[in-house]
């Protein structure tokens, strides 16, 4: 039965866990793009009007919804470099989720629903990042970008409009 405890878990998931998992995901982009010589890397967390900047992070009003990473150019502007960058968010969430799961398994952290929800959302992001699809707004998933780079040797056509 979905009671008061369920509402608390939902609020915790939507406003804490989901944004944290999203930041870990975007951190994967950021680290990979930094290592491959990206210029002007920026992580945008949320949508709507900008609230504040903190270094390379731009936080928007609806911080719990959507996020993305952008950069201008790459020092290593090769197909393999773009594949690494678009694989990085998938790998970052997998590594963190497996790490948290390992800590739970050895009682390194207490078994709480917070951590199981965290792992769930990490793999939720992985699943929808990995599937090679176009989203309703025309934006390709990371899996689709990787697929098109490998199969067709090109990026899918999509330009993120500023908010």
N, C-alpha and C positions, 0 to 999 in steps of 0.2 A: 504494500500500500504506500502511496506517495503522500507523506505527511509533512509536518513542519521540518523534520530532519532532512527530507528530500529537497525542500525549498532552500534550506541552508546550503546543501551540497550543490544545488544548481547555481546559486549565487556565487559560491566559491569557485565553481568551475568556470562560469562565464566571465567573471571579473578578475580572477587571480590566475588560475591554472592555464586557461586558454591564452591569455596574453603572454605568460611566461614561456609556454611552449612555442608560441609564435616568435618571441624574441630569440629563443634558442635556434629556431629554424632560420631566421634572418641572420643570426650570428654565423651560421654555416656559410651563407653567401658572403658575408663580410670578410671572414677569415680567408676563404678561397680567393676572393677578388683581391684582397690585400696581398696575398702570397704571389698572385699572378700579375701584380703591378697595375692594378686598377687606379684610375685617377678619379677624384671627386666621388668616392663611395659614400652612399647615404642609405640609412635604414629608416623607413617610414613605418611607424606603428599606429595602426588605426586608420580611420577615415574621417572626413569632415574637416572643419577648420583647424588650422595648426594652433596648438596650445603653447608648446615651447620646444626649443632645441636643446639637446644635451650632447655635445660633441657631434658625432656622425648620426645621432638618433634624432629624428623629428617625431614628436608625439602629437597626435591629433585628438580631437575631442572624444571620438568613439574609439578609444584605445583598445577595446576588447574585440573589435571587428577589423579583420583584414590587416595585412602588412605587406611590405615589399622592400626590395633592395634595388638600388640603381647605381650605376657608375657610368662615367663618360667613355673612357678608352681603357684598353688593356695593353700592357707592355708586351705580353705574349698573346697577340691577337690571332690565335690559331684555333682550329676546330676542337682539338683536345682540351684546350684551356677553357673554352665555353662549356664543354661537357663536364669538366671538373667543377666549374662554378655552379651549373644547374643540378649537379648531383650532390653538392655539398649540403643543402638544407635537408635532403633526405637522409644523408649519412649522419648529420649532426643530431637529428632527432632519434635515429636508431641507436647511436652510441650512447646518448644520454639516457634513453629509456632502458637499454640493456644494463647500463651502469646502475641506475636506480633499482632495477629488478634484482641485480646481483647483491646490492646492499640489503634489500629486503630479505633475500634468501639466506644471507649469513647473519641476519639480525643486526646489521650495521645501522639501520634506521628502523624505527618502530613501524610495524605493519598497520597502516591506517588507510582509510578509504581515500584520503588525500593523494597518497602515492599511487594507488591503483588507478584513480582517475587521471593522475598525471601521465602514467604510462599509457592509458587508453587514448588520451588526446594526442600524445606524441605519435602513436601509431596511426591515429586517425589522419593526422597531417601527412604522414609517410604514405599512407594508402592513396590519398587524393593528390599528392605530389607525383607519385610514381605512375599512376594511370596516364597513358598517352591520349589525352582528350583536350578538346577545346571547351572552355566554360561558356555559359550563356552570353557573356559580354564579348566573346570572341578571343579572350585571352587564353593562350595555351598553358597547360600544366607543365611543370618541369619535365615530366616524363615525355610529353609531346615535343618539347624543345629538343631533348636529347634524341628522341626517335628521328625527328626531322634532320638534325645535324648528322646523325649516323647514316640514315637511309637516303636522304636527299641532298646532303651536304649544304644545307641552308637553314637559316632561322625562319620560323613561321612569321608571317606578316601580322604584327600587332604593335600598336603604339599606345602605351598607358597615358591616358589623358590626365592632366593635373587636376587636383581638386581644390 
